[in-house]
Amino acid sequence: PRLFDAIAIESLARIGEFNTQDLACTAWAFAKAGIRAPSLFDAIAAAACAQIDEFNSLEITNTAWAFATAGVRAPGLFDAIAEAGRMRLSEFNEHNLALTA
């Protein structure tokens, strides 16, 4: 947990430098490890909403999965994911579809 605490602090300081893959992977890693980091998830949600048009299908899938798995309420992000997903549905493979549903 101390490593994740340090990563969360550093990530918050640099969130403006994160690209879409960085955002999706960070959210995924914290959710997969079961680490609660509300401030980090809030920052990721805000940054992801601002860049949602640049997310690819895997990044959309991983971000949706991470926030749902972590139990983070982010209605604005889920609305943005829903819209972006709908626009790119033809790019989703079966795995993407299943994890985003």
ZADO-1210 file (C-alpha; in nm, 4 decimals, padded with zeros to 6 digits):
<atoms>
<atom x="00.0000" y="00.0000" z="00.0000" code="PRO" pos="1"/>
<atom x="00.2817" y="00.2477" z="00.0653" code="ARG" pos="2"/>
<atom x="00.4006" y="00.2097" z="-00.2925" code="LEU" pos="3"/>
<atom x="00.0496" y="00.2779" z="-00.4206" code="PHE" pos="4"/>
<atom x="00.0241" y="00.5793" z="-00.1885" code="ASP" pos="5"/>
<atom x="00.3445" y="00.7187" z="-00.3361" code="ALA" pos="6"/>
<atom x="00.2281" y="00.6463" z="-00.6911" code="ILE" pos="7"/>
<atom x="-00.1046" y="00.8172" z="-00.6219" code="ALA" pos="8"/>
<atom x="00.0666" y="01.1308" z="-00.4899" code="ILE" pos="9"/>
<atom x="00.3067" y="01.1472" z="-00.7837" code="GLU" pos="10"/>
<atom x="00.0291" y="01.0736" z="-01.0349" code="SER" pos="11"/>
<atom x="-00.1866" y="01.3514" z="-00.8934" code="LEU" pos="12"/>
<atom x="00.1026" y="01.5941" z="-00.9360" code="ALA" pos="13"/>
<atom x="00.1502" y="01.4890" z="-01.2994" code="ARG" pos="14"/>
<atom x="-00.2052" y="01.4066" z="-01.4102" code="ILE" pos="15"/>
<atom x="-00.1959" y="01.6882" z="-01.6662" code="GLY" pos="16"/>
<atom x="00.0885" y="01.5084" z="-01.8428" code="GLU" pos="17"/>
<atom x="-00.0947" y="01.1732" z="-01.8659" code="PHE" pos="18"/>
<atom x="-00.2068" y="01.0517" z="-02.2048" code="ASN" pos="19"/>
<atom x="-00.5067" y="00.8248" z="-02.2530" code="THR" pos="20"/>
<atom x="-00.3082" y="00.5054" z="-02.2001" code="GLN" pos="21"/>
<atom x="-00.1558" y="00.6444" z="-01.8801" code="ASP" pos="22"/>
<atom x="-00.5005" y="00.7312" z="-01.7456" code="LEU" pos="23"/>
<atom x="-00.6546" y="00.3957" z="-01.8318" code="ALA" pos="24"/>
<atom x="-00.3608" y="00.1919" z="-01.7011" code="CYS" pos="25"/>
<atom x="-00.3373" y="00.3837" z="-01.3747" code="THR" pos="26"/>
<atom x="-00.7076" y="00.3416" z="-01.3054" code="ALA" pos="27"/>
<atom x="-00.6855" y="-00.0269" z="-01.3996" code="TRP" pos="28"/>
<atom x="-00.3841" y="-00.0909" z="-01.1733" code="ALA" pos="29"/>
<atom x="-00.5429" y="00.0693" z="-00.8674" code="PHE" pos="30"/>
<atom x="-00.8737" y="-00.1093" z="-00.9248" code="ALA" pos="31"/>
<atom x="-00.7057" y="-00.4462" z="-00.9880" code="LYS" pos="32"/>
<atom x="-00.5043" y="-00.4106" z="-00.6661" code="ALA" pos="33"/>
<atom x="-00.8134" y="-00.3040" z="-00.4720" code="GLY" pos="34"/>
<atom x="-00.6498" y="00.0222" z="-00.3650" code="ILE" pos="35"/>
<atom x="-00.8852" y="00.3025" z="-00.2715" code="ARG" pos="36"/>
<atom x="-00.7567" y="00.6371" z="-00.3956" code="ALA" pos="37"/>
<atom x="-01.0584" y="00.8696" z="-00.4266" code="PRO" pos="38"/>
<atom x="-00.8607" y="01.1837" z="-00.5140" code="SER" pos="39"/>
<atom x="-00.6679" y="01.0006" z="-00.7824" code="LEU" pos="40"/>
<atom x="-00.9808" y="00.8490" z="-00.9343" code="PHE" pos="41"/>
<atom x="-01.1456" y="01.1938" z="-00.9340" code="ASP" pos="42"/>
<atom x="-00.8458" y="01.3399" z="-01.1165" code="ALA" pos="43"/>
<atom x="-00.8381" y="01.0524" z="-01.3640" code="ILE" pos="44"/>
<atom x="-01.2096" y="01.0966" z="-01.4315" code="ALA" pos="45"/>
<atom x="-01.1701" y="01.4680" z="-01.5025" code="ALA" pos="46"/>
<atom x="-00.8673" y="01.4142" z="-01.7270" code="ALA" pos="47"/>
<atom x="-01.0333" y="01.1225" z="-01.9064" code="ALA" pos="48"/>
<atom x="-01.3449" y="01.3279" z="-01.9798" code="CYS" pos="49"/>
<atom x="-01.1266" y="01.5980" z="-02.1329" code="ALA" pos="50"/>
<atom x="-00.9478" y="01.3435" z="-02.3556" code="GLN" pos="51"/>
<atom x="-01.2273" y="01.0935" z="-02.4182" code="ILE" pos="52"/>
<atom x="-01.2269" y="01.1530" z="-02.7952" code="ASP" pos="53"/>
<atom x="-00.8669" y="01.0288" z="-02.8044" code="GLU" pos="54"/>
<atom x="-00.9305" y="00.7011" z="-02.6174" code="PHE" pos="55"/>
<atom x="-00.9151" y="00.3810" z="-02.8192" code="ASN" pos="56"/>
<atom x="-01.1506" y="00.0902" z="-02.7579" code="SER" pos="57"/>
<atom x="-00.9171" y="-00.0856" z="-02.5120" code="LEU" pos="58"/>
<atom x="-00.8655" y="00.2319" z="-02.3099" code="GLU" pos="59"/>
<atom x="-01.2411" y="00.2914" z="-02.2971" code="ILE" pos="60"/>
<atom x="-01.2931" y="-00.0673" z="-02.1833" code="THR" pos="61"/>
<atom x="-01.0198" y="-00.0607" z="-01.9199" code="ASN" pos="62"/>
<atom x="-01.1319" y="00.2729" z="-01.7791" code="THR" pos="63"/>
<atom x="-01.4948" y="00.1641" z="-01.7548" code="ALA" pos="64"/>
<atom x="-01.3915" y="-00.1641" z="-01.5926" code="TRP" pos="65"/>
<atom x="-01.1582" y="00.0084" z="-01.3459" code="ALA" pos="66"/>
<atom x="-01.4116" y="00.2622" z="-01.2236" code="PHE" pos="67"/>
<atom x="-01.6879" y="00.0022" z="-01.1980" code="ALA" pos="68"/>
<atom x="-01.4615" y="-00.2463" z="-01.0196" code="THR" pos="69"/>
<atom x="-01.3348" y="00.0182" z="-00.7781" code="ALA" pos="70"/>
<atom x="-01.6926" y="00.1275" z="-00.7086" code="GLY" pos="71"/>
<atom x="-01.6126" y="00.4876" z="-00.7957" code="VAL" pos="72"/>
<atom x="-01.9139" y="00.7000" z="-00.8729" code="ARG" pos="73"/>
<atom x="-01.8235" y="00.9127" z="-01.1741" code="ALA" pos="74"/>
<atom x="-02.1452" y="00.9814" z="-01.3662" code="PRO" pos="75"/>
<atom x="-01.9829" y="01.2376" z="-01.5965" code="GLY" pos="76"/>
<atom x="-01.7123" y="00.9912" z="-01.6919" code="LEU" pos="77"/>
<atom x="-01.9582" y="00.7080" z="-01.7487" code="PHE" pos="78"/>
<atom x="-02.1674" y="00.9378" z="-01.9711" code="ASP" pos="79"/>
<atom x="-01.8551" y="01.0273" z="-02.1711" code="ALA" pos="80"/>
<atom x="-01.7554" y="00.6598" z="-02.1931" code="ILE" pos="81"/>
<atom x="-02.1036" y="00.5664" z="-02.3112" code="ALA" pos="82"/>
<atom x="-02.0954" y="00.8264" z="-02.5859" code="GLU" pos="83"/>
<atom x="-01.7400" y="00.7448" z="-02.6944" code="ALA" pos="84"/>
<atom x="-01.8149" y="00.3733" z="-02.6859" code="GLY" pos="85"/>
<atom x="-02.1255" y="00.4163" z="-02.8966" code="ARG" pos="86"/>
<atom x="-01.9282" y="00.6131" z="-03.1557" code="MET" pos="87"/>
<atom x="-01.6539" y="00.3468" z="-03.1717" code="ARG" pos="88"/>
<atom x="-01.8585" y="00.0303" z="-03.1237" code="LEU" pos="89"/>
<atom x="-01.7393" y="-00.1148" z="-03.4542" code="SER" pos="90"/>
<atom x="-01.3802" y="-00.1032" z="-03.3195" code="GLU" pos="91"/>
<atom x="-01.4648" y="-00.3144" z="-03.0124" code="PHE" pos="92"/>
<atom x="-01.3754" y="-00.6820" z="-03.0119" code="ASN" pos="93"/>
<atom x="-01.5787" y="-00.9354" z="-02.8129" code="GLU" pos="94"/>
<atom x="-01.3621" y="-00.8862" z="-02.5033" code="HIS" pos="95"/>
<atom x="-01.4084" y="-00.5079" z="-02.5155" code="ASN" pos="96"/>
<atom x="-01.7831" y="-00.5499" z="-02.5522" code="LEU" pos="97"/>
<atom x="-01.8091" y="-00.7889" z="-02.2593" code="ALA" pos="98"/>
<atom x="-01.6006" y="-00.5783" z="-02.0205" code="LEU" pos="99"/>
<atom x="-01.7683" y="-00.2509" z="-02.1105" code="THR" pos="100"/>
<atom x="-02.1249" y="-00.3802" z="-02.0778" code="ALA" pos="101"/>
</atoms>
